[in-house]
């Protein structure tokens, strides 16, 4: 069965749906905060031109999802599925960012668990590539069960992996 890159996923705190071109303004309103990008490899994504390029790449990827607050229905961020490999039975989750108003709680954990549950319908492993300077993302991926692999990838990024057998299926999405 081919991987479904464009699901609609619902939790108690967040909803995810395929990113659309008309989401640009709402998502840029979130992304315009420079503190969101301070630990990312591309620190200029808060600038209009840099974000426009990122947004177009997101749409072109075919796997980008808009994250909305389930209560207010307002855009609070984005995440993406990418690079499904049938041979390795894995897919990547990444390019995630959330409004700072939704940091430090359960929003990121719920969105990742929703994405993991979806991914494990198709693959046996999910990988996350994290910049060595992005300590926030390293902690977040570790909290949801990501295991750091011994070697960085060819671009120097840290590689975290979660397998379906190690995933806590009974844990709440929150």
N, C-alpha and C positions, 0 to 999 in steps of 0.2 A: 504494500500500500504506500503511495507517495506521501511524503511529509506535508502536512497542512501548515504552511507558513502564516496563514491569515485567519486565525481563529478569533472568535469573540469569547472572552473568558470573564466570568463574574465571580467576585468574592464579596465579603461583607464590607470591605473598605474600598476596594478598587474594582474598576472594570477596564478591560483591555479590548480594543477592537482595531481592525486594520487602519493604519494611518492613511489619510486622504489629503490631496493637495489643498483642500479648503481648510485644513487644520493648521496651516502655516502660522497665521497671526496668533491664534490661541497658544500654540506651542512655543512660539518665539517669546510671548509674554512671560512664560516660565523660564525659558533658556537665557533671557537677557540678564540674568543675575550672574555676575562674574564669579561669585564665590562657589557656584555649582561646579565650575570648570577648573578651579585652582589646582586640583590634583590630577586632572586628566592630561593626556598627552597633547591634546590640542586645546590650549588655554584660551584661545580667542573665540570660542564658539558663542560667547555672549554678544559678539559684534554681529551686526545685521548681515554683512556679506559672508562671513564665515558660517553663520548659522544657515543662511540660504543654501550654501553648498552642502552642508551636512544634511539639511532637510531633503534636498534633491537626491542625495546618495541614499538616504533612508527610504524614500519612495521607490527608487530604482532597485533597491535590494529585494523587494518583494516580501520582506519579512518583518517590516517595522510595524509596531503597534503603538497606538495612542493610549496612554494611561489616564483615566479620569477618576476623580473622587466619586465613589458610589453614592454618596449622599447629595453632593452639590452638582454632580455631573460636569464639573469644570475640569479642563485639562490640567494635569499635575505633572506630566512627564511622558517619557517614551522608553521603549525597550525593543529588542529585535531578536528574531531567530535568524540564523545564518549558517551556511556551509554544511547542510545535511550531507552525511556520507553513509550510503547504504552499506558499503563495504566495511566501515568501522562501526556501524550502527550508532552514530553519534550526531549531534547537532550542537551548534554554539548558541548561547544566550549572551547578549552583550549590548553595548551602546546605550546602557540604561542611565537615565538621569531623572531626578525628581525635584520638584520645588522644595526649597529649604523648609517651607512650612510643613512638609510631610517627612522630614528627616527625623531620625531618632525614635521613631515609634515602630509600628508594625506594618506600615504600608509597603516598604520594599520587600519585606519577608513574604507578605501575602502575594504580591505580584510575582515574585520569583517562584513561589510554590505553585501558583496557578500555571505558570509557564512550564515548570518541571512536570507537573501532572499531565499537561497536554503533550509535552515532548515524549514522555515515557510510554505513550500510546503507540509510538512509532520507532523509538530507538532505545538502546540499553544504557547509553551514557550521554551526559550533557557536559560540555566544556565551557569554561569562562577564561578569557584572556585578559589579564589585568596588568596595567602599567606598574612597574616596581615602586613608583612614587605615589601611587594611589592607595594609600593606607586605608581610607574609608571603604573602598570597594573590596580590598583584601579581607577586612573584618566582616563585611556584609556577606561575602561569599562563604567564608568560614562558618558564620552563624547558621547558614542554611544547609550545611553539610559538605561544602566543597573541600576536597582534599588536594593540597598543593603537591604537584608532581615535582620530581627531583630536578628536572632540567627546564630552564626557560625555553620558549619557542625560538625560532630563527630570528625573530625581531626583538628578542630580549624581554618579551612579556612573560609574566608568571602565568602558569597554566594550572587551573583548578579543574577538578573532575568530580562529578557526582554520578554514581551508577544507579540504575533503577533498583537494584537489589539492596543498596545501602540507603535509599531514599525512604523516609518515614511516611508511608502512605496514610497512616492513621493520624498523623499530626494535623492539627487544623491549619488551613491555609494562612491564618493570621499568625 
